[in-house]
Amino acid sequence: MTSRLDPSQPLHGQIRDWLRGEILAGRYLPYARLPSEKALMSQFGVSRITVRHALGVLAQEGLLSTVAGKGSFVAPPKPAQALARLQGFAEAMHSQGYQAYNRVESLVERPASATVARWLALTEGAPVTEIRRVRHLDGVPVSVDLTYVPVELGRRLAQADLAGRDIFAIYEQDYGIALGYAELSIDAVAASAELATRLEVAEGAPLIHLERMTYTRDGQPLELDWIHYRGDRFRYRLRIDRE
């Protein structure tokens, strides 16, 4: 352990970097308790505010969590879904040992907005089915999913087990629909009050926003999704080759 800090650099940043290095090097394993605030204050000769600033940044990065009265602990690895393959959420999570289920909030028929109609190659105002779900991993809410499909398909999905199964699996296994590809866009957003309540996070917490348009193997529009993932509970992974 080092206790020497460079006074010309922000002290909290040096403590943050040291703790991050210890975690990433495996010297503190998932769920391990980190040194107490008092211990870090003594080790580095800094104030409690400086230590808390360092710990707060690491918590925002998802590397640790703080439990009132007990201290700070190394966060477990985040579940990850690979972007190189078109997979259902539960399909990807079950392969990593997580238990996934969906809380279906609503399934209703609506006139297609201009945006939904354009993506699904329909006339604006044509009936579509809107499905709202909150998806859970090991009992914790991880994402809020808003899905649109053509109304005929939606009426079939209304009879399916949307709480326990991936819609992708239902398409392939029950309906014989061959999935082809998806177009994706990803950005970062702050949780609105509504999303914060549904995901059990603080308003303004970082979320991953995914827009996905899925097509059948023969190129027909199938499903439009807008998904918000908790930034502290989920990540995407992608392998990129040079050629």
C-alpha positions as CSV (number, residue, x, y, z in Angstrom):
1,M,0.0,0.0,0.0
2,T,1.1,3.5,-0.7
3,S,0.3,6.5,1.5
4,R,2.2,9.2,-0.5
5,L,0.1,11.5,-2.5
6,D,1.2,14.2,-5.0
7,P,-0.1,17.5,-3.5
8,S,-0.1,19.1,-6.9
9,Q,-2.9,16.7,-8.1
10,P,-6.5,16.3,-6.8
11,L,-6.2,14.1,-3.7
12,H,-9.6,12.4,-4.2
13,G,-8.6,11.4,-7.7
14,Q,-5.4,9.7,-6.5
15,I,-7.2,7.7,-3.9
16,R,-9.9,6.8,-6.5
17,D,-7.2,5.6,-8.9
18,W,-5.5,3.6,-6.2
19,L,-8.7,1.9,-5.1
20,R,-9.7,1.2,-8.7
21,G,-6.3,-0.3,-9.4
22,E,-6.6,-2.6,-6.4
23,I,-10.0,-3.8,-7.5
24,L,-9.1,-4.3,-11.1
25,A,-5.9,-6.2,-10.1
26,G,-8.1,-8.6,-8.1
27,R,-6.7,-7.7,-4.7
28,Y,-10.2,-7.0,-3.6
29,L,-12.6,-9.6,-5.0
30,P,-16.4,-9.1,-5.7
31,Y,-18.4,-8.5,-2.5
32,A,-15.1,-7.9,-0.5
33,R,-15.3,-5.0,2.0
34,L,-13.0,-2.1,1.2
35,P,-10.9,-0.3,3.9
36,S,-13.2,1.9,6.0
37,E,-13.4,5.7,5.6
38,K,-11.4,6.1,8.8
39,A,-8.7,3.7,7.6
40,L,-8.4,5.5,4.3
41,M,-8.2,8.9,6.0
42,S,-5.4,7.6,8.2
43,Q,-3.6,5.9,5.4
44,F,-3.5,8.9,3.1
45,G,-3.7,11.7,5.6
46,V,-6.8,13.3,4.1
47,S,-10.3,14.4,5.3
48,R,-13.4,12.3,5.3
49,I,-14.9,14.5,2.5
50,T,-11.9,13.6,0.3
51,V,-12.4,9.9,0.9
52,R,-16.1,10.1,0.3
53,H,-15.6,11.9,-2.9
54,A,-13.2,9.1,-4.1
55,L,-15.7,6.4,-3.1
56,G,-18.6,8.2,-4.6
57,V,-16.9,8.4,-8.1
58,L,-16.2,4.6,-7.9
59,A,-19.8,3.9,-7.0
60,Q,-20.9,6.0,-10.0
61,E,-18.6,3.8,-12.1
62,G,-20.3,0.7,-10.8
63,L,-17.1,-0.7,-9.2
64,L,-18.4,-0.6,-5.6
65,S,-21.5,-0.1,-3.5
66,T,-21.9,1.5,-0.1
67,V,-24.1,0.1,2.6
68,A,-25.0,2.6,5.4
69,G,-23.4,1.6,8.6
70,K,-21.4,-1.3,7.1
71,G,-19.0,0.3,4.6
72,S,-18.1,0.0,0.9
73,F,-18.0,-3.3,-1.0
74,V,-16.7,-4.4,-4.4
75,A,-19.6,-4.7,-6.8
76,P,-20.1,-8.1,-8.5
77,P,-19.5,-8.2,-12.3
78,K,-22.2,-6.8,-14.4
79,P,-24.3,-9.1,-16.6
80,A,-23.3,-8.5,-20.2
81,Q,-24.9,-9.2,-23.6
82,A,-22.9,-9.6,-26.8
83,L,-23.9,-7.3,-29.6
84,A,-22.3,-9.5,-32.3
85,R,-25.2,-12.0,-32.1
86,L,-29.0,-11.4,-32.2
87,Q,-30.2,-12.9,-28.9
88,G,-33.1,-12.6,-26.6
89,F,-32.5,-11.1,-23.2
90,A,-33.3,-14.3,-21.2
91,E,-31.3,-16.4,-23.6
92,A,-28.2,-14.4,-23.1
93,M,-28.7,-14.1,-19.3
94,H,-29.5,-17.8,-18.6
95,S,-26.2,-18.8,-20.3
96,Q,-24.4,-16.7,-17.6
97,G,-26.3,-18.3,-14.8
98,Y,-28.8,-15.5,-14.1
99,Q,-32.5,-16.0,-13.6
100,A,-34.6,-13.7,-15.8
101,Y,-38.3,-12.9,-15.8
102,N,-40.6,-10.2,-17.1
103,R,-43.3,-8.1,-15.4
104,V,-45.8,-7.4,-18.2
105,E,-47.3,-4.0,-17.5
106,S,-49.5,-3.7,-20.5
107,L,-50.4,-5.1,-23.9
108,V,-52.6,-2.8,-25.9
109,E,-53.5,-1.9,-29.5
110,R,-52.8,1.6,-30.6
111,P,-52.7,3.6,-33.8
112,A,-49.1,3.7,-35.1
113,S,-47.3,7.0,-34.7
114,A,-45.4,8.3,-37.6
115,T,-42.1,7.0,-36.2
116,V,-43.5,3.5,-35.4
117,A,-45.2,3.3,-38.8
118,R,-42.0,4.2,-40.6
119,W,-40.0,1.5,-38.9
120,L,-42.6,-1.2,-39.3
121,A,-43.4,-0.2,-42.9
122,L,-47.0,0.6,-42.1
123,T,-49.4,3.5,-42.8
124,E,-49.4,6.1,-40.0
125,G,-52.4,5.4,-37.8
126,A,-52.5,1.7,-38.7
127,P,-53.2,-0.5,-35.6
128,V,-50.1,-1.9,-33.9
129,T,-49.6,-3.7,-30.6
130,E,-47.7,-2.0,-27.8
131,I,-46.1,-4.1,-25.1
132,R,-44.6,-2.6,-21.9
133,R,-42.4,-4.8,-19.7
134,V,-40.0,-4.5,-16.8
135,R,-37.3,-7.1,-17.1
136,H,-35.7,-8.6,-13.9
137,L,-32.4,-10.5,-13.2
138,D,-32.3,-12.5,-10.0
139,G,-35.2,-10.4,-8.7
140,V,-33.8,-7.0,-9.5
141,P,-35.3,-4.7,-12.2
142,V,-32.8,-4.2,-15.0
143,S,-34.6,-2.8,-18.0
144,V,-37.8,-1.2,-19.1
145,D,-38.9,-2.4,-22.6
146,L,-41.3,-0.8,-24.9
147,T,-42.1,-3.0,-27.9
148,Y,-44.2,-2.4,-31.1
149,V,-45.3,-5.2,-33.5
150,P,-47.9,-5.4,-36.3
151,V,-51.3,-5.9,-34.7
152,E,-51.9,-9.4,-36.1
153,L,-48.7,-10.6,-34.5
154,G,-49.5,-8.8,-31.3
155,R,-52.8,-10.6,-31.0
156,R,-51.0,-13.9,-31.1
157,L,-48.4,-12.6,-28.5
158,A,-51.3,-11.7,-26.2
159,Q,-51.9,-15.4,-25.7
160,A,-48.2,-16.2,-25.1
161,D,-46.2,-16.5,-21.9
162,L,-44.5,-13.1,-22.1
163,A,-43.6,-13.2,-18.4
164,G,-41.5,-16.3,-18.6
165,R,-40.2,-16.4,-22.2
166,D,-38.3,-14.3,-24.7
167,I,-40.4,-13.0,-27.5
168,F,-37.6,-14.0,-29.9
169,A,-38.0,-17.6,-28.7
170,I,-41.8,-17.5,-29.2
171,Y,-41.3,-16.3,-32.8
172,E,-38.9,-19.1,-33.6
173,Q,-40.2,-22.0,-31.6
174,D,-44.0,-21.3,-31.7
175,Y,-44.6,-19.4,-34.8
176,G,-41.8,-20.7,-37.1
177,I,-40.6,-17.1,-37.8
178,A,-36.9,-17.1,-38.8
179,L,-35.1,-14.1,-37.3
180,G,-32.7,-12.3,-39.6
181,Y,-30.9,-9.3,-38.3
182,A,-31.4,-6.1,-36.3
183,E,-30.4,-2.5,-36.6
184,L,-29.3,-0.9,-33.3
185,S,-28.5,2.5,-31.9
186,I,-27.2,3.0,-28.3
187,D,-26.8,6.1,-26.3
188,A,-26.7,7.2,-22.6
189,V,-29.5,9.0,-20.9
190,A,-30.5,10.1,-17.4
191,A,-33.4,8.3,-15.7
192,S,-36.7,10.3,-15.8
193,A,-38.9,10.2,-12.7
194,E,-41.0,7.5,-14.3
195,L,-38.1,5.3,-15.3
196,A,-36.4,5.8,-12.0
197,T,-39.5,4.5,-10.2
198,R,-39.9,1.4,-12.4
199,L,-36.2,0.6,-12.3
200,E,-35.7,1.4,-8.6
201,V,-32.9,3.9,-9.1
202,A,-32.5,7.6,-8.3
203,E,-34.0,10.1,-10.7
204,G,-31.1,11.2,-13.0
205,A,-29.2,7.9,-12.6
206,P,-27.3,6.8,-15.8
207,L,-29.2,4.5,-18.1
208,I,-28.3,2.7,-21.4
209,H,-30.9,3.5,-24.1
210,L,-31.2,1.0,-26.9
211,E,-33.3,1.4,-30.0
212,R,-33.6,-1.9,-32.0
213,M,-35.4,-2.7,-35.2
214,T,-35.6,-6.5,-35.8
215,Y,-36.2,-8.0,-39.2
216,T,-37.1,-11.5,-40.4
217,R,-34.6,-13.6,-42.4
218,D,-36.2,-12.4,-45.6
219,G,-36.0,-8.7,-44.5
220,Q,-39.5,-8.0,-43.3
221,P,-39.9,-5.6,-40.4
222,L,-40.9,-7.6,-37.3
223,E,-40.4,-5.7,-34.0
224,L,-39.4,-2.3,-32.9
225,D,-38.0,-1.9,-29.3
226,W,-37.0,1.0,-27.1
227,I,-35.2,-0.3,-24.1
228,H,-33.7,1.5,-21.1
229,Y,-31.1,-0.5,-19.0
230,R,-29.8,0.3,-15.6
231,G,-26.2,1.5,-16.1
232,D,-25.1,0.0,-12.8
233,R,-26.6,-3.4,-13.5
234,F,-26.0,-4.1,-17.2
235,R,-23.4,-3.7,-20.0
236,Y,-23.0,-4.6,-23.6
237,R,-19.9,-6.4,-25.0
238,L,-18.6,-6.3,-28.5
239,R,-15.6,-7.8,-30.3
240,I,-14.2,-5.7,-33.1
241,D,-11.8,-7.1,-35.6
242,R,-9.5,-4.8,-37.7
243,E,-10.4,-6.6,-40.9
